[in-house]
């Protein structure tokens, strides 16, 4: 499917042109162009798999399958590229990775983690006039996203790790809540109906 490579490159050129207007300080030069082709292929595969789950009655409508694929490719590919080439350059994402790096370090250095937890306990209790203060930090869960966004660590009973995970989850939610612009022109600009039908057959 070499013809898909040309489509992917063309789509990304248009996407970056539009994205750079909103994010002029961001860099959109990429290291590996083959990833763009993989993104497109995975998107098409996901679209076809999602289409198979649709009610048969809907799919009986003429042009439904083609329209579904066209819409799915546009929204899904735009979402992927927004995360990969916009979110990953944002301060929010860098904060997320910085906190993740700290958490990963403490998983390797349990002694330092223990010491910092002791410092945390001391600071919390030294100027506290409440009898029987609960020093444990509650894990945050974001039910609006249906799942806990960051899996629990193996040793996540440490207050420091729980606190880091809570902050990281909040940072991640900020990123997910950020309004995403659609920088990709309509899929019809790149694929004919005949080509969409070919994709439906090839990715079955």
N, C-alpha and C positions, 0 to 999 in steps of 0.2 A: 504493500500500500504506500508506495513512494509519493503518490499524489496527495496523501494526507500531510506529508511533511511540508509541502508547498502551502497547503491551506493553513497549517499551524503557524508557519512563519509570517504569513500575510496577516492572520488574525492578531498575532502578537504585536506586529508593527503598528497596526491600527489601535490596538489597546494601549500601547505605551504612548502613542501620540496623544490620545485623549487623557490618559492618566497623568502625563507630565504637565498638562495644563493646570491641573489641580494641585499637583505636587512638584513644582518646578525645582525644588532643592533635592529631590530624590534621584538616585541613579537607576537607570533601567537597562544598562548594558549587562548582559548575562554571560556566565562562564560556559555553560553547556546548552547549546540550542536543541540537542536531542531530547532534553527534558520537556520541551514545549510539545514535541510530537507525542511523547508518552502521556502528557497531560490530556491532549486531545483524544487519544485512543482510550484512555481510562474513562474520560467523560462520556464518550460514545457508548462504551461498554456498560457503564452505569445507567445511561439513558435507556438502552435496550432492556436491561434487566428490570428497571423500574416500570417500563412499558408492559412487560410480561405480567406484572402484578395488577395491572389495571383491569377493571371490569370489562368483560367481553362485549357488553352492550355498547360501551363507549367506543370501543375499537371498531365496531361495525360501521360507525359514521365515516363517510368518505373523507380522507385526508387527515383523520385524527392522529394516526401514527406518525405521519410526517410532521404535523404541527407540534406534537408532543416532543419529538426529537429536536426540532428546531429551537423550541423554548428551553428545553433542558440543557442543551449544549451551551446556549448563550449565558444562562444564569449560573450554571455550575462552573464553567470555565472562567467566567469573570470573578466568581468567588475564589477559586483556586489561585488565580494570578494576583488578586487583591491581597490575599494572605501572604503569598510568597514574595511579592515584589513591592508591596506597600506596607503591610503590617510589620514585616520583619525589619523595616527601616525606621519604625516609629520608636519614640522614647518609651512608650508603654511596653512594647515587646522587649526592648533592651532591659527594662526593669524586671520583666518576667524572667528572662534568662539569667540575669544577675542573681536574683533570689534563688533560682533553681541551682545555680552554681554553688551558692553558699550551702544550700541544703545537701547537695551531693558531696560537698567537702566534709560536712559533719557526719555523713554516713561512713566515711572512710576514717574519720578521726573521732572515735567514740569518747576518748578521754577529754578532748577539748569540749565536746558537746556536754558531757557531764559537768565539767567545770562551769560552763556558761549557764547551765540550768541552775547550778548552785548560786551563782551570782544573781540570776533572775529571782530566785526564791528570797535571797537576802534583801534585794532592793524592794521587792514587793512587801515584805514584812517589817522592814526596819522602821518605817514611818507610818505605821498602820495601827489604828486604835480599835479595830474590829476584832472581836473575839472569834477564834476559829475560822480565820480567813481561808477560803478555798483557793489554793494556788493553781489549780488545774485550769487549762485553757480549753474551751469547748471548740470542737471542730465545726467549721462552717460548711453547710450544704446549700447549694443553690438549686432549689426545687424547680425554679422557673425553667431551668435547662434540662430537667428530667433526670440528669445523672450528676453525680459528684464529679466536678470537672477535673480534679487531680486525684488520682488513686492514692490510697493510704500507703505510707511507707511500711516496711517490715517492722521497724522499731519506732512507730509514731506515737508512743506514749510519752515521749519527751516534749515538754511544754514549748521548748524552743522550736522544734521541728513543726509542731502543730501551728505555732504562731506564724512561722515562715510560710507554711502551706496555706493558711488563711489569707495572708497578705497576697500570696501568689494567685490564689483563686480570685480575689478582688481585682487584681491587675488584669487577669485573663478576662473577667467579665466586662471590664471597661473596654477591652479590645473587641470583644464579641458584640458589645452594645453600640460600638461606633458605627455610624451610618455609612453604608457602603454604596459608592456610586457605581453606576453601570458604564464602564468605559469601553465595552465591546459592542461594535455595531451589530445589527441584526444578523443572525446566522444565514438568512437568505442571501446576504451579500456575498457569501463564500460558497454556498452549496446550492445546486439546483435540486428540484424535487427528485429527479432521476438519481442523483448522487446520494440523496438521503435514503431512497429506497435501496440502493446498493449497500449502504451502511447497515440498514436493517437486516439485510440478508447475510452480510459478511460477519456481523457481530452476534448472530444468533447462538 
